[in-house]
Amino acid sequence: MRKPKKSEEGKLKMVRDATFNVGNTFLNEMDHQPRLKANGKYKYVINNFGRFSVDSEDCKLDRNTKLHVLKTAQSVVCLISYSGDEQLFICCGIIMECEASICTTLTSATLLRSPDGSPKLAANIKIDVYVGGGKSVEGRVVGVDFHYNVAILEFYHDPPVSIPEVMCVDNVLEVGVRASLYSNVPVNTSNRYKLSHGDKVLALARYFQEPYDIMIAIGEVSFDYCQLDCKELLKASCKIKKNGIGGPLINLYGEVIGINFYHASYTPFLPMNIIIKCFKDLKENGPRFTSFTWSLGQ
């Protein structure tokens, strides 16, 4: 498996999964800039990759919360995509199912998108999956929905990986135009979480270099609208890096309530109500690479 190049900048203090000294460890932030080849030349296309910067005053988690986070963190993977031999993107994913050592992972379709930005798969796509401890395996694309910018991958892992608890947002969040969006989404779960404005949440991601450890960004839910073109997105004050895209947003009980995307000032996230619909649709209908906008009422 390919290994991303290590930074030549100063040594980074690493966050071990078992320690959670998060207040003092996300220092000496590093930018990693994947390069794409265009017309025979390399050019930098994306920046603001690296470790999450966290204010130590905002990182005081009680023991139970730490235990919940550690349990969910086992299902968070780092993903690096390539078109042929050229690196495309770095992000994260969350393992949703694991049967017979086949792990099904949810992530952002940005990982697979063509370098020209069009809603199609990059040519000769390859994915490296990094789990806890830095073990790497090859991932396989199952399906992509470019409308909601989500994708499903599969990879083999033995022993099986633990699966996180998943929660849909409850009706307390369904205000204004969003009421019809979330209430009409059929899901195969009775688990619903009463998410309120100001609730504390945590964005999780796995770092893309050794020791491939877990990073945390802590914030609060806001009912303000995101400045992005998907009206179903919600907003949290967590500040992540672009390699945190596709990672889970969890509550203080370690339950996954959304998938993270990126904005420089906050973290947009797609609630699990929508994610579960996408996941079920792509799994049941087999490989499907589409930008088709399906009705949430279906």
Residue pairs with C-beta under 8 A, 6 or more apart in sequence:
1 128
1 136
1 137
1 138
2 80
2 82
2 87
2 128
4 32
4 80
4 87
4 90
4 208
4 209
6 209
6 210
7 30
7 32
7 209
9 28
9 30
10 28
11 28
12 27
12 28
12 30
12 51
13 24
13 25
13 26
13 27
13 28
14 25
14 207
14 211
14 213
15 21
15 22
15 25
15 26
15 207
15 213
15 214
15 215
15 216
16 211
16 213
17 70
17 73
17 132
17 213
17 214
18 70
20 61
20 66
20 69
20 70
20 216
22 54
22 56
22 59
22 61
22 216
23 54
23 55
23 56
23 57
23 59
23 60
24 56
26 51
26 52
26 53
26 54
26 215
29 50
29 51
29 53
30 49
30 50
30 51
31 47
31 48
31 49
31 50
32 49
32 50
32 90
32 208
32 243
33 44
33 45
33 46
33 47
33 49
34 45
34 46
34 49
34 87
34 88
34 89
34 90
35 42
35 43
35 44
35 45
35 86
35 87
36 42
36 43
36 45
36 86
36 87
36 88
36 115
37 86
38 115
45 115
46 89
46 242
47 242
48 241
48 242
48 264
49 90
49 208
49 241
49 242
49 243
50 241
50 243
51 207
51 215
51 241
52 203
52 205
52 215
52 216
52 217
52 239
52 240
52 241
52 244
53 239
54 216
54 217
54 218
58 218
59 216
59 218
61 69
61 218
65 252
65 254
67 254
68 250
68 252
68 253
68 254
69 202
69 204
69 214
69 216
69 250
69 254
71 162
71 164
71 254
72 164
72 165
72 204
72 248
72 250
72 254
72 255
72 256
73 132
73 204
73 206
73 214
74 132
74 161
74 162
75 94
75 95
75 161
75 162
75 163
75 164
76 92
76 93
76 94
76 95
76 204
76 205
76 206
76 214
76 247
76 248
77 92
77 93
77 94
77 95
77 105
77 129
77 130
77 131
77 206
78 90
78 91
78 92
78 129
78 130
78 205
78 206
78 207
78 208
78 212
78 243
79 90
79 91
79 92
79 93
79 105
79 107
79 111
79 127
79 128
79 129
79 130
79 139
79 153
79 246
80 87
80 89
80 90
80 127
80 128
80 130
80 208
81 87
81 88
81 89
81 90
81 111
81 112
81 122
81 125
81 126
81 127
81 128
82 88
82 124
82 125
82 126
82 127
82 128
83 115
83 122
83 123
83 124
83 125
83 126
84 123
84 124
84 126
88 111
88 112
88 113
88 115
88 122
88 125
89 110
89 111
89 113
90 208
90 242
90 243
91 107
91 108
91 110
91 111
91 242
91 243
91 244
91 245
91 246
91 247
92 107
92 204
92 205
92 206
92 243
92 244
92 245
92 246
92 247
93 105
93 106
93 107
93 129
93 153
93 246
93 247
94 105
94 106
94 107
94 164
94 246
94 247
94 248
94 256
94 259
95 103
95 104
95 105
95 161
95 163
95 164
96 104
96 105
96 106
96 163
96 166
96 279
97 103
97 104
97 163
98 104
98 157
98 160
98 161
98 162
98 163
99 160
101 156
101 157
101 158
101 159
101 160
102 154
102 155
102 156
103 154
103 155
103 156
103 157
103 160
103 161
104 142
104 152
104 153
104 154
104 283
105 129
105 139
105 152
105 153
105 154
105 155
106 150
106 151
106 152
106 246
106 259
106 275
106 279
107 150
107 151
107 152
107 153
107 246
107 259
108 149
108 150
108 151
108 245
108 246
108 259
108 261
109 144
109 145
109 146
109 149
109 150
109 151
110 149
110 245
110 246
111 127
111 151
111 246
112 121
112 122
112 125
112 127
112 141
112 144
112 151
113 119
113 120
113 121
113 122
113 146
114 120
114 121
114 122
114 123
115 122
119 146
119 291
120 146
120 289
121 141
121 144
121 289
125 141
126 138
127 138
127 139
127 140
127 141
127 153
128 136
128 137
128 138
128 139
129 136
129 137
129 138
129 139
129 153
129 155
130 136
130 206
130 208
130 212
131 137
131 157
131 161
131 212
132 206
132 212
133 211
133 212
134 210
134 211
134 212
135 157
137 155
137 156
137 157
138 155
139 153
139 154
139 155
140 153
140 154
140 155
141 151
141 152
141 153
141 287
142 151
142 152
142 153
142 154
142 282
142 283
142 287
143 151
143 152
143 282
143 283
143 285
143 286
143 287
143 288
143 289
144 150
144 151
144 152
144 282
144 288
144 289
144 290
145 151
145 278
145 281
145 282
145 288
145 290
145 291
145 292
146 289
146 290
146 291
147 290
147 291
147 292
147 293
147 294
148 230
148 232
148 270
148 274
148 278
149 230
149 261
149 270
150 259
150 270
150 275
150 278
150 279
152 279
152 282
152 283
164 248
164 250
164 254
164 255
164 256
165 191
165 253
165 254
165 255
165 256
166 189
166 191
166 255
166 256
166 272
166 276
167 191
167 192
167 193
167 251
167 255
167 256
167 257
167 272
168 182
168 185
168 187
168 189
168 191
168 192
168 193
168 257
168 271
168 272
168 273
168 276
169 182
169 192
169 193
169 195
169 234
169 257
169 258
169 271
169 272
169 273
170 192
170 193
170 194
170 195
171 182
171 183
172 194
172 195
172 196
173 182
173 195
173 196
173 223
173 234
173 271
174 181
174 182
174 183
175 223
177 231
178 231
178 232
181 231
181 232
181 296
182 232
182 271
182 273
182 274
184 296
184 297
185 273
185 274
185 276
185 277
185 296
186 277
187 273
187 276
187 277
187 280
188 276
188 280
189 276
191 255
193 251
193 255
193 257
195 221
195 251
195 257
196 221
197 221
197 222
197 223
198 220
198 221
198 222
199 220
199 221
199 251
200 218
200 219
200 220
200 251
200 252
201 218
201 219
201 220
201 221
201 236
201 238
201 249
201 250
201 251
201 252
201 257
202 216
202 217
202 218
202 219
202 238
202 249
202 250
202 251
202 252
203 216
203 217
203 218
203 219
203 236
203 238
203 240
203 244
203 247
203 248
203 249
203 260
203 267
203 269
204 214
204 215
204 216
204 247
204 248
204 249
204 250
205 214
205 215
205 217
205 240
205 241
205 243
205 244
205 247
205 260
206 212
206 213
206 214
206 215
206 247
207 213
207 214
207 215
207 243
208 243
215 244
217 238
217 239
217 240
217 244
217 267
218 238
219 236
219 237
219 238
219 239
219 266
219 267
220 236
220 237
221 234
221 235
221 236
222 234
222 235
222 236
222 237
222 266
223 234
223 235
224 235
225 231
225 235
226 233
226 234
226 235
226 263
226 266
226 268
227 263
228 261
228 263
228 268
230 268
230 270
232 270
232 271
232 274
233 261
233 268
233 269
233 270
234 258
234 268
234 269
234 270
234 271
235 266
235 267
235 268
235 269
236 249
236 266
236 267
236 269
237 266
237 267
238 249
238 260
238 266
238 267
239 265
239 266
239 267
240 247
240 260
240 262
240 267
241 262
242 262
244 260
244 262
244 267
245 260
245 261
245 262
246 259
246 260
247 259
247 260
248 256
248 258
248 259
248 260
249 256
249 257
249 258
249 259
249 260
249 267
249 269
250 256
250 257
251 257
256 272
257 269
257 271
257 272
258 269
258 270
258 271
258 272
258 275
259 269
259 270
259 272
259 275
260 267
260 268
260 269
261 267
261 268
261 269
261 270
262 268
274 296
277 296
281 294
282 288
